[in-house]
Amino acid sequence: MLHYPEFDPIALRLGPLAIHWYGLMYLVGFALVYILGRVRLARGLAPNLQARDLEDLIFYSVLGVVLGGRLGYVLFYKPAYYLAHPLEIVYLWEGGMSFHGGLIGVILVMILFARKKGMSFFAVSDFIAPLIPLGLGAGRLGNFINGELWGRPTDVPWGMVFPQSGDGLPRHPSQLYELGLEGIVLFALLWWFSSKPRPTGQVSAMFLIGYGAFRFLVEFTREPDDFLGLLAGGMSMGQWLSLPMVLIGVAMYVLSARRQSHSPKY
């Protein structure tokens, strides 16, 4: 059994200004997206995009993540509460973000960006998809440092006691599972998969399949939100939101493969 190393949630103090680890991890995540994007641009994997386009896309994606993540949390997790307390929707400092809502926000940003550039949506999303996992991993590391989103009780040797849970039980360090699977493993998979020419849409499809499958599995070890518990079928909200990602990803992969096989050969 391990004990959670209680981190100071504040990474740096500059006079009255306090920089929290969680916010810092967001910055690290977007910095990784930018660095990896420049690498892909240098390799000629997006001939219609320039460095300035990448910067614009990241800037607007930040807005998509924040607005989509917050609204997704409001709609998916606590609609009744926020309907009764609408002003609290803007209380971002109190926490409450949804990955799936953030993903929808980024998709909307990419749709608008692709239209502005005269590109197909999937040309943009195939370029961006391999950049996302390490950013997600940085966010999960932030969750671990904050001591939040801990796992379910367990008797595995690496079970960890999180003081924040208040019960003293060893639990799965599910934040680290997500860091490993949704961050490092998914990044390696997508970076390898996208290193060779693929039919348009397949890299995006692999992201949806990979993230959805990994998140679905990790949710079996993650403590459900106390205000929701487990839903129909004994599954968590995270699992119900991840299932459509996998199904849509599989459909996209199959359709792109069929289009490729039916395209004229010269």
Salt bridges, closest charged atoms under 4 A:
ASP53 OD2 - LYS117 NZ 3.23
ASP56 OD1 - ARG52 NE 3.42
ASP167 OD2 - ARG171 NH2 2.38
GLU178 OE1 - ARG140 NH2 3.22
GLU178 OE1 - ARG215 NE 3.93
GLU178 OE2 - ARG222 NH1 3.09
GLU182 OE1 - ARG140 NE 3.61
GLU219 OE2 - ARG215 NE 2.75
GLU219 OE2 - ARG222 NH1 3.62
GLU223 OE1 - ARG171 NH1 3.06
